[in-house]
Amino acid sequence: MKLILAIAVGGALGAVARYKAGYWLAQVLGHGFPWGTLAVNIIGSFLMGLLVEGAAVRWHLDGNLKALLMTGLLGGFTTFSTFSLDVVTLLQRDQILLAGVYLLGSVIVSILALFLGILLIRWGLS
């Protein structure tokens, strides 16, 4: 139960942080480009790298704290950080082709799925 609560708290904090960052960047840089999304994806991926390596070689983080920070906070802030970690993990295992398929497949299929969702609503099928 502690683990689930840790993830939930981290997720709530991450989601609020994503909203605030996106709102602030839109105010500062304008609404013509998704600066907030770009920023949280890059920042979240950077923080995931710090946490993964730090937890592996420097810090002795309790499992609940790791879940709060990595799954909860960064998951709520951006799921792109986990996607980035998955790609890098495959590359570090020398699974270059699989990493490329995963990377391209995730991006392309996700965009196609989004379009499909839009079309289903437009066609009244959902």
C-alpha positions in Angstrom: 0.0 0.0 0.0 2.9 2.4 0.7 4.2 1.8 -2.8 0.9 2.7 -4.4 0.6 5.8 -2.2 4.1 6.9 -3.1 3.4 6.5 -6.8 0.1 8.4 -6.5 1.7 11.3 -4.6 4.5 11.5 -7.1 2.1 11.3 -10.0 0.0 14.2 -8.6 3.0 16.3 -8.0 4.4 15.6 -11.5 1.1 16.4 -13.2 0.9 19.7 -11.4 4.5 20.5 -12.3 3.8 19.7 -15.9 0.8 22.0 -16.0 2.6 24.8 -14.3 5.7 24.5 -16.6 3.5 24.4 -19.7 1.4 27.4 -18.6 4.5 29.5 -17.7 6.3 28.7 -20.9 3.3 29.5 -23.0 3.0 32.9 -21.2 6.7 33.6 -21.8 7.3 32.2 -25.2 3.8 32.3 -26.7 1.3 29.7 -27.8 2.5 29.1 -31.4 4.7 26.1 -30.5 4.3 23.4 -27.8 7.3 24.7 -25.8 5.9 23.3 -22.5 5.6 19.8 -23.9 9.1 20.0 -25.4 10.6 21.3 -22.2 9.0 18.8 -19.9 10.0 15.9 -22.2 13.6 17.0 -22.2 13.7 17.9 -18.5 12.0 14.7 -17.5 14.4 12.6 -19.6 17.4 14.4 -18.1 16.0 13.8 -14.6 15.3 10.1 -15.4 18.9 9.7 -16.4 20.1 11.3 -13.2 17.8 9.2 -11.1 18.6 5.9 -12.8 22.3 6.3 -12.7 22.4 7.9 -9.3 20.2 5.1 -7.8 22.5 2.5 -9.4 25.9 3.9 -8.4 25.7 6.7 -5.9 22.5 6.8 -3.8 20.9 4.1 -1.8 17.2 5.0 -2.5 14.4 3.0 -0.8 12.1 1.3 -3.3 9.2 3.5 -2.4 11.2 6.7 -2.9 12.4 5.4 -6.3 8.8 4.6 -7.3 7.7 8.0 -6.0 10.3 9.8 -8.1 10.6 7.7 -11.2 7.2 6.2 -11.8 5.2 8.8 -10.0 6.8 12.2 -10.3 8.5 11.7 -13.7 5.6 9.6 -14.9 3.2 12.4 -14.0 5.6 15.0 -15.4 6.2 13.2 -18.7 5.9 9.6 -19.9 8.5 10.5 -22.4 11.2 10.0 -19.8 10.3 6.4 -19.4 10.2 6.0 -23.2 13.7 7.5 -23.4 15.0 5.2 -20.7 13.5 2.2 -22.6 15.3 3.2 -25.8 18.6 3.8 -24.0 18.4 0.5 -22.2 17.9 -1.3 -25.5 20.9 0.6 -27.0 23.1 -0.3 -23.9 22.2 -3.9 -24.5 23.4 -3.6 -28.1 19.9 -4.2 -29.3 20.3 -1.5 -31.9 17.7 -2.7 -34.4 15.1 -3.4 -31.6 15.7 0.1 -30.2 15.2 1.6 -33.6 12.0 -0.4 -34.2 10.7 0.6 -30.7 11.6 4.2 -31.2 10.1 4.6 -34.6 7.2 2.3 -33.9 6.3 4.1 -30.7 6.3 7.5 -32.3 4.6 6.6 -35.6 2.0 4.2 -34.2 1.2 6.7 -31.3 0.6 9.5 -33.8 -1.5 7.2 -36.0 -3.5 6.1 -33.0 -4.2 9.7 -32.1 -5.4 10.4 -35.6 -7.6 7.3 -35.4 -9.1 8.5 -32.2 -9.9 11.9 -33.8 -11.4 10.2 -36.8 -13.6 7.9 -34.7 -15.0 10.9 -32.9 -15.6 12.8 -36.2 -17.3 9.8 -37.7 -19.4 9.2 -34.6 -18.1 5.6 -34.1 -16.9 5.9 -30.5 
